[in-house]
Amino acid sequence: MKNANNSLSLDEVWRQYQHSLTAFLHSKVANEADVEDLQQEILLKTYQSLSDVQNESSVKAWLYQLAQRTIIDFYRKRARSQRDQTLQAEDLWFEQSAVSVEQELASCIAPFIQALPEASANLLGSVELDGMSQKELAAQRGISYSTLKSRVQKSRTELKKLFEECCDLTLDKQGNVIDYQQKSKGCSRC
């Protein structure tokens, strides 16, 4: 059934994309319970905003952008909560489960960012750890958005070099880390 905007209904969208969306979530998140939670969150956001989609042909792209933003928010919240916790994961031996490469490396991000030059560390701390948008940060710092984007990219390159000093990274076609191997015990950043 179509809604008043002549766009797909929630049922149609969910029926058409649920399977591929679930596969997408599984490719980004290791824990099954987290995948289910994210799927429910995406369903709710779809329900709340589907009527804003102007063109039926853009529903798939819109849905995957929504899913990608939801996953990013999920990892940012997890990184913040891990920073704020006083217990370490090894203290909770009964809570340990299969952890994705991204999740393992996420705990290393803050120490590596802090090892960068101060300007780069402050910039990536705001964007990557605190979740501030680049546009918002550019406005706050009184610089152009394109200048800030360039500085973030340069800082990310510096961060990648630090990671590569300690680890051999294996990347997929999109540049995402799919595996890593610590080079030596001499690296003490994480």
C-alpha positions as CSV (number, residue, x, y, z in Angstrom):
1,M,0.0,0.0,0.0
2,K,1.3,3.5,-0.9
3,N,1.0,6.4,1.5
4,A,-0.3,9.9,0.7
5,N,3.0,11.0,-0.7
6,N,2.8,8.3,-3.4
7,S,6.0,6.8,-1.9
8,L,6.6,3.3,-0.7
9,S,4.9,2.3,2.6
10,L,7.0,1.2,5.5
11,D,5.8,-2.4,5.0
12,E,6.9,-2.4,1.3
13,V,10.3,-0.8,2.1
14,W,11.0,-3.2,5.0
15,R,9.8,-6.3,3.0
16,Q,12.0,-5.2,0.1
17,Y,15.2,-4.3,2.0
18,Q,15.2,-6.1,5.3
19,H,17.2,-9.1,4.2
20,S,20.0,-7.1,2.5
21,L,20.0,-4.5,5.4
22,T,20.5,-7.3,7.9
23,A,23.4,-8.7,5.9
24,F,24.9,-5.2,5.7
25,L,24.6,-4.8,9.5
26,H,26.2,-8.2,10.0
27,S,29.1,-7.1,7.9
28,K,29.7,-4.1,10.2
29,V,28.7,-5.4,13.6
30,A,29.8,-8.8,15.1
31,N,27.3,-9.2,17.9
32,E,23.9,-10.7,16.9
33,A,22.1,-8.9,19.7
34,D,23.6,-5.6,18.6
35,V,22.5,-6.3,15.0
36,E,19.0,-6.9,16.1
37,D,19.0,-3.7,18.2
38,L,20.3,-1.7,15.3
39,Q,17.8,-3.2,13.0
40,Q,15.0,-2.1,15.3
41,E,16.5,1.4,15.6
42,I,16.7,1.6,11.8
43,L,13.1,0.4,11.5
44,L,11.9,3.1,14.0
45,K,13.9,5.8,12.2
46,T,12.5,4.6,8.8
47,Y,8.9,4.8,10.2
48,Q,9.6,8.4,11.5
49,S,11.2,9.7,8.3
50,L,10.1,7.7,5.3
51,S,7.6,10.3,4.3
52,D,10.5,12.8,3.8
53,V,11.9,10.7,1.0
54,Q,10.8,12.5,-2.2
55,N,11.6,9.9,-4.8
56,E,10.9,6.2,-4.6
57,S,14.1,5.5,-6.6
58,S,16.2,7.0,-3.8
59,V,14.7,4.9,-1.0
60,K,17.4,2.3,-1.1
61,A,20.3,4.8,-0.9
62,W,18.5,6.8,1.8
63,L,17.9,3.6,3.8
64,Y,21.6,2.6,3.6
65,Q,22.7,6.1,4.6
66,L,20.4,5.9,7.6
67,A,21.9,2.5,8.5
68,Q,25.4,3.7,8.1
69,R,24.8,6.7,10.3
70,T,23.1,4.5,12.9
71,I,26.1,2.1,12.9
72,I,28.5,5.1,13.3
73,D,26.5,6.4,16.2
74,F,26.5,2.9,17.7
75,Y,30.3,2.7,17.7
76,R,30.7,6.3,18.9
77,K,28.4,5.6,21.9
78,R,30.3,2.4,22.6
79,A,33.7,4.2,22.4
80,R,32.5,6.9,24.8
81,S,31.0,4.4,27.3
82,Q,34.3,2.3,27.2
83,R,36.3,5.5,27.9
84,D,34.0,6.3,30.8
85,Q,34.0,2.8,32.4
86,T,36.3,2.2,35.3
87,L,36.3,-1.6,34.8
88,Q,38.4,-3.1,32.1
89,A,37.1,-5.8,29.8
90,E,39.5,-8.4,31.2
91,D,38.0,-7.8,34.6
92,L,34.7,-9.1,33.2
93,W,35.8,-12.5,32.1
94,F,32.3,-13.7,31.9
95,E,31.3,-10.9,29.4
96,Q,33.9,-11.7,26.8
97,S,32.6,-12.6,23.4
98,A,33.7,-12.6,19.8
99,V,35.0,-9.2,19.0
100,S,35.3,-7.7,15.6
101,V,38.6,-6.2,14.3
102,E,36.9,-2.8,14.3
103,Q,35.9,-3.2,18.0
104,E,39.4,-4.4,19.0
105,L,41.0,-1.4,17.3
106,A,38.4,1.1,18.6
107,S,39.9,0.8,22.1
108,C,43.3,1.8,20.7
109,I,42.1,4.9,18.9
110,A,42.2,7.3,21.9
111,P,45.9,6.6,22.8
112,F,47.0,6.9,19.2
113,I,45.1,10.1,18.8
114,Q,46.8,11.5,21.9
115,A,50.2,10.6,20.4
116,L,49.5,12.9,17.4
117,P,50.7,16.5,17.4
118,E,48.4,18.7,19.5
119,A,46.4,20.3,16.7
120,S,45.7,16.9,15.0
121,A,44.9,15.3,18.3
122,N,42.4,18.0,19.2
123,L,40.8,17.9,15.8
124,L,40.4,14.1,15.6
125,G,39.4,14.0,19.3
126,S,36.5,16.3,18.5
127,V,35.4,14.5,15.3
128,E,36.2,10.8,16.0
129,L,35.8,10.5,19.7
130,D,33.3,13.2,20.6
131,G,31.2,12.8,17.5
132,M,31.1,16.5,16.5
133,S,30.3,17.0,12.8
134,Q,33.0,18.6,10.7
135,K,30.7,21.4,9.6
136,E,29.9,22.2,13.2
137,L,33.6,22.1,14.2
138,A,34.5,24.4,11.2
139,A,31.9,26.9,12.3
140,Q,33.1,26.7,15.9
141,R,36.7,27.3,14.9
142,G,35.9,30.0,12.4
143,I,37.4,28.3,9.4
144,S,36.0,27.0,6.1
145,Y,34.4,23.6,5.9
146,S,36.8,22.5,3.1
147,T,39.8,23.6,5.1
148,L,38.7,21.6,8.1
149,K,37.9,18.6,5.9
150,S,41.5,18.8,4.6
151,R,42.9,19.0,8.1
152,V,40.8,16.0,9.2
153,Q,42.0,14.0,6.3
154,K,45.7,14.9,7.0
155,S,45.2,14.0,10.6
156,R,43.6,10.7,9.7
157,T,46.6,10.0,7.5
158,E,49.0,10.8,10.4
159,L,46.9,8.5,12.6
160,K,47.0,5.7,10.1
161,K,50.9,6.0,10.0
162,L,51.0,5.6,13.8
163,F,48.8,2.5,13.6
164,E,51.1,1.1,10.9
165,E,54.2,1.6,13.1
166,C,52.7,-0.8,15.5
167,C,50.6,-3.1,13.4
168,D,50.4,-4.6,9.9
169,L,47.0,-3.8,8.7
170,T,45.0,-5.7,6.1
171,L,42.4,-3.6,4.3
172,D,39.4,-4.5,2.1
173,K,38.7,-2.8,-1.2
174,Q,37.0,0.2,0.6
175,G,40.0,0.8,2.9
176,N,38.4,-0.7,6.0
177,V,40.6,-2.7,8.3
178,I,39.6,-6.4,8.1
179,D,42.6,-7.8,10.0
180,Y,45.8,-6.7,11.8
181,Q,48.9,-8.2,13.3
182,Q,50.9,-6.4,16.0
183,K,54.5,-5.9,14.8
184,S,56.2,-6.2,18.1
185,K,55.6,-6.0,21.8
186,G,57.5,-2.7,21.7
187,C,54.3,-0.8,20.8
188,S,52.6,0.3,24.0
189,R,49.9,2.7,22.8
190,C,47.0,0.3,23.4
